[in-house]
């Protein structure tokens, strides 16, 4: 909602026709692009997860990497103002 109220109005021009139609067109384009992006990410994530993540050694590496990233994030949060 914030995206539509803050970003899209600057691309709406009354001299180019109906504002509501422009709003629907811009929103539709954004939704199509977002859907295509999300579908692509999910497709490739499923391909990767189906083959390599089921191995115990890979799961161990992933757990360690995620643990380190979370610890680094916690340290950053602890020392930030």
N, C-alpha and C positions, 0 to 999 in steps of 0.2 A: 504494500500500500504506500509506504514511504517513497519507494522508487517512482511510482506513478505520479504521486503528488509533487515530488521534488524535481525529477529529471525530465519527464515527458512534456510538461507544459512549455518548456523552452523550444521544443520542436514543432509546436502547433502554431500555425499562421492563419489568422482569420481571412486574409486575402486569397488563400488557396482553397477556400470552400468551407464546408461545415466542420466545426471544431469536433463535434462528437464522432463524425466519421473518421477524421484524422486520428483521433484518440483510439478508436477501435482498430484502425489499421496498424498503428504503431504498437499497440498492445499485442495484437495478433502476431506481428513479426517477431516481437520479443519472445512471446510464448513458443512459437515454432522453433526459434533458434535455441532457446533453453531446453526444449524437449529433445531436439536432436543431439545437443551436447550431452545431456544426462543419459540418454539411451546409449550413446557411444561409450561413455565412461562405464556404465553398468555392464555393457557387453564385454568390453575388454577386461574389466575387473573379474567378471565371471569366468572368462577364459583362463586368466592367470590363476585364480583361486582354485579352479577345477584341477589343475595339473600340479602345481608346485606347493601350494599351501598345505596339502594333506600330508606331506612328508614330515615326520617328527623333527628332523634337523632344521627344516625351514621354519617350522613353528617356533622352535627354540630361538632362532635368530630373530624372528619377528618380535617375540616377547622381549628379548634383550634390547632391541632397537627402540621399541615403544617405551620400555621402562626408562631408558636413558633420556629419551626426548621428554617424557613427563617429568623426570627429575630436573632436567635443565630448565624446563618451563617453571617449575616450582621455585627453583633458585632465582630465576629472573623475577618472578612475582615477589619473592621475599625481599629482594633488594631494590625494587622499584618504588618510587614515591607515589 
